Amino acid sequence: MDFENECNDNYTKKEIEEIVKSIRLNLYNKSACCGAKVIKNKMEKENIMPVPSERTIGRILSRHGLTHGRTGFF
């Protein structure tokens, strides 16, 4: 299934992006692992639907400069 077609279940695509960013930054601030797999597992645990694939989460993080220990664009 395509994530972009599934976004209207509970959250919109934009809301999912904001949730991914928020989870990533919260984990980073706690010095915890904050990769796509961890974010996906946290979303599943919190019953946030639809849960994007790890690859999609990675693309979201990359698009917002939240990769490799970064906390955004400077």
C-alpha positions as a Markdown table, in Angstrom:
| # | Residue | x | y | z |
|---|---|---|---|---|
| 1 | Met | 0.0 | 0.0 | 0.0 |
| 2 | Asp | 1.1 | 3.5 | -0.7 |
| 3 | Phe | 1.5 | 5.7 | 2.4 |
| 4 | Glu | 0.3 | 8.9 | 0.7 |
| 5 | Asn | -3.0 | 7.2 | -0.2 |
| 6 | Glu | -3.5 | 6.0 | 3.4 |
| 7 | Cys | -3.0 | 9.3 | 5.2 |
| 8 | Asn | -6.7 | 10.0 | 5.5 |
| 9 | Asp | -7.3 | 7.2 | 8.0 |
| 10 | Asn | -6.6 | 9.1 | 11.2 |
| 11 | Tyr | -4.0 | 11.7 | 10.5 |
| 12 | Thr | -3.2 | 13.7 | 7.4 |
| 13 | Lys | 0.2 | 13.5 | 5.7 |
| 14 | Lys | 1.2 | 16.8 | 7.2 |
| 15 | Glu | 0.2 | 15.7 | 10.7 |
| 16 | Ile | 2.2 | 12.5 | 10.4 |
| 17 | Glu | 5.3 | 14.5 | 9.3 |
| 18 | Glu | 4.9 | 16.7 | 12.4 |
| 19 | Ile | 4.5 | 13.7 | 14.6 |
| 20 | Val | 7.7 | 12.1 | 13.1 |
| 21 | Lys | 9.6 | 15.3 | 13.7 |
| 22 | Ser | 8.4 | 15.7 | 17.2 |
| 23 | Ile | 9.2 | 12.1 | 18.2 |
| 24 | Arg | 12.7 | 12.5 | 16.6 |
| 25 | Leu | 13.5 | 15.6 | 18.5 |
| 26 | Asn | 12.1 | 14.3 | 21.8 |
| 27 | Leu | 14.3 | 11.2 | 21.5 |
| 28 | Tyr | 17.3 | 13.2 | 20.5 |
| 29 | Asn | 16.9 | 15.5 | 23.5 |
| 30 | Lys | 16.8 | 12.5 | 25.7 |
| 31 | Ser | 20.1 | 11.2 | 24.1 |
| 32 | Ala | 18.2 | 8.1 | 23.0 |
| 33 | Cys | 18.4 | 6.3 | 19.7 |
| 34 | Cys | 16.3 | 8.3 | 17.2 |
| 35 | Gly | 16.4 | 6.5 | 13.9 |
| 36 | Ala | 13.6 | 5.6 | 11.6 |
| 37 | Lys | 13.1 | 2.1 | 13.1 |
| 38 | Val | 12.8 | 3.5 | 16.6 |
| 39 | Ile | 10.4 | 6.2 | 15.5 |
| 40 | Lys | 8.3 | 3.7 | 13.7 |
| 41 | Asn | 8.1 | 1.4 | 16.7 |
| 42 | Lys | 7.2 | 4.3 | 19.0 |
| 43 | Met | 4.4 | 5.3 | 16.6 |
| 44 | Glu | 3.0 | 1.7 | 16.5 |
| 45 | Lys | 3.2 | 1.5 | 20.3 |
| 46 | Glu | 1.2 | 4.8 | 20.6 |
| 47 | Asn | -1.3 | 3.6 | 18.0 |
| 48 | Ile | -0.6 | 6.5 | 15.7 |
| 49 | Met | -2.2 | 5.6 | 12.3 |
| 50 | Pro | -1.2 | 5.3 | 9.6 |
| 51 | Val | 2.4 | 4.4 | 10.5 |
| 52 | Pro | 4.7 | 5.2 | 7.5 |
| 53 | Ser | 7.4 | 2.8 | 6.5 |
| 54 | Glu | 11.0 | 3.2 | 7.8 |
| 55 | Arg | 12.0 | 4.5 | 4.4 |
| 56 | Thr | 9.3 | 7.2 | 4.4 |
| 57 | Ile | 10.2 | 8.2 | 8.0 |
| 58 | Gly | 13.8 | 8.5 | 6.8 |
| 59 | Arg | 12.8 | 10.7 | 3.9 |
| 60 | Ile | 10.8 | 12.9 | 6.3 |
| 61 | Leu | 13.8 | 13.3 | 8.6 |
| 62 | Ser | 16.1 | 14.0 | 5.6 |
| 63 | Arg | 13.7 | 16.6 | 4.2 |
| 64 | His | 13.7 | 18.5 | 7.5 |
| 65 | Gly | 17.5 | 18.2 | 8.1 |
| 66 | Leu | 17.0 | 15.8 | 11.1 |
| 67 | Thr | 19.6 | 13.2 | 10.2 |
| 68 | His | 23.0 | 12.2 | 11.5 |
| 69 | Gly | 22.7 | 14.0 | 14.8 |
| 70 | Arg | 21.3 | 17.1 | 13.3 |
| 71 | Thr | 18.4 | 19.0 | 14.8 |
| 72 | Gly | 17.5 | 21.0 | 11.7 |
| 73 | Phe | 18.9 | 23.4 | 9.2 |
| 74 | Phe | 21.2 | 26.2 | 10.3 |
